[in-house]
């Protein structure tokens, strides 16, 4: 499912991470060791970003997204559920609006996949 976020030209890698830095999933084009290293770093990045809400004028302003720009590209981090974040890296040619749109659409899909309704067993009666 993470591959969907990479369908924008210039998008490179996608990882799903927990707030405490554990890797939950990664796209095929990044190896597990690198994805785990990035998950650890990105959890710190989103934590720092959330702690600076007062800089926007209110300490109760909810965090939505962090964007880091480098000479060679970008890293986007968005909330993807309870204590879960989606991160995508991209080169400098990426359409930033298109990649964030794809990320938010993927978060919508992930939310539905991660929260499935309880299963009922027709053979079990109470």
C-alpha positions as CSV (number, residue, x, y, z in Angstrom):
1,X,0.0,0.0,0.0
2,X,2.9,2.4,0.7
3,X,3.9,2.2,-3.0
4,X,0.8,4.3,-3.8
5,X,2.5,7.3,-2.2
6,X,5.4,6.9,-4.6
7,X,3.4,7.2,-7.8
8,X,4.3,10.9,-8.0
9,X,7.3,11.5,-10.2
10,X,10.3,12.3,-7.9
11,X,8.9,10.5,-4.9
12,X,11.6,8.1,-3.6
13,X,10.8,6.2,-0.4
14,X,7.9,5.7,2.0
15,X,7.9,4.4,5.6
16,X,5.3,4.0,8.2
17,X,6.6,4.5,11.8
18,X,5.3,4.6,15.3
19,X,5.7,7.7,17.5
20,X,8.5,5.9,19.5
21,X,10.5,5.3,16.3
22,X,9.7,1.7,15.4
23,X,9.3,0.8,11.8
24,X,5.9,-0.5,11.0
25,X,6.3,-0.8,7.2
26,X,8.4,0.4,4.3
27,X,8.3,0.7,0.5
28,X,10.1,-1.9,-1.5
29,X,12.9,0.5,-2.7
30,X,14.4,1.0,0.7
31,X,16.1,-1.8,2.7
32,X,14.9,-2.6,6.2
33,X,18.0,-1.4,8.0
34,X,17.9,2.0,6.3
35,X,14.1,2.2,6.9
36,X,14.6,1.5,10.6
37,X,17.3,4.1,10.9
38,X,15.1,6.7,9.2
39,X,12.1,5.7,11.4
40,X,14.1,6.4,14.5
41,X,15.2,9.8,13.3
42,X,11.9,10.8,11.9
43,X,10.1,10.1,15.2
44,X,12.4,12.6,16.8
45,X,11.7,15.1,14.0
46,X,7.9,14.9,14.4
47,X,8.2,15.1,18.2
48,X,10.2,18.3,17.9
49,X,7.8,19.7,15.4
50,X,4.8,19.0,17.6
51,X,6.5,20.7,20.6
52,X,6.9,24.0,18.7
53,X,3.1,24.6,18.4
54,X,3.4,27.7,20.6
55,X,5.5,29.3,17.9
56,X,2.3,29.5,15.9
57,X,0.5,31.4,18.6
58,X,-1.2,28.6,20.5
59,X,0.1,25.6,22.5
60,X,-3.0,23.6,21.6
61,X,-2.6,23.9,17.8
62,X,-2.6,20.3,16.5
63,X,0.4,19.1,14.5
64,X,-0.4,18.2,10.9
65,X,2.7,17.9,8.9
66,X,6.4,18.5,8.9
67,X,8.4,19.3,5.8
68,X,12.2,19.4,5.6
69,X,13.9,20.8,2.5
70,X,17.4,19.8,1.4
71,X,19.3,20.9,-1.7
72,X,18.6,17.5,-3.2
73,X,14.9,17.1,-2.1
74,X,12.4,16.9,0.6
75,X,11.1,14.7,3.5
76,X,7.4,14.9,4.4
77,X,6.0,13.5,7.6
78,X,2.2,13.4,8.3
79,X,0.1,11.8,11.0
80,X,-1.3,8.5,9.9
81,X,-3.4,7.4,12.9
82,X,-2.9,7.1,16.7
83,X,0.8,7.4,17.3
84,X,1.6,6.5,13.7
85,X,3.3,8.6,11.0
86,X,3.8,8.3,7.3
87,X,7.1,9.7,5.9
88,X,7.9,10.1,2.2
89,X,11.2,11.3,0.7
90,X,11.4,12.9,-2.7
91,X,13.9,14.5,-5.0
92,X,13.9,18.2,-5.8
93,X,11.8,17.8,-8.9
94,X,8.7,16.5,-7.1
95,X,5.4,18.3,-7.2
96,X,5.0,18.9,-3.5
97,X,1.3,19.4,-3.6
98,X,0.8,16.1,-5.5
99,X,2.9,14.1,-3.0
100,X,1.2,15.5,0.1
101,X,-2.2,14.8,-1.6
102,X,-1.1,11.2,-2.2
103,X,0.1,10.9,1.4
104,X,-3.2,12.1,2.8
105,X,-5.2,9.8,0.5
106,X,-3.0,6.9,1.7
107,X,-3.5,7.9,5.3
108,X,-7.3,7.7,4.7
109,X,-6.9,4.2,3.3
110,X,-4.5,3.1,6.0
111,X,-7.0,4.2,8.7
112,X,-9.6,2.0,7.2
113,X,-7.2,-0.9,7.0
114,X,-5.8,-0.6,10.5
115,X,-9.3,-0.2,12.1
116,X,-11.4,-3.1,10.9
117,X,-14.7,-3.9,12.5
118,X,-14.9,-6.8,14.9
119,X,-15.4,-10.2,13.3
120,X,-18.4,-12.3,14.2
121,X,-18.3,-16.0,14.3
122,X,-21.7,-17.4,13.0
123,X,-21.0,-20.7,14.8
124,X,-20.5,-19.0,18.1
125,X,-23.6,-18.1,20.1
126,X,-23.8,-16.2,23.3
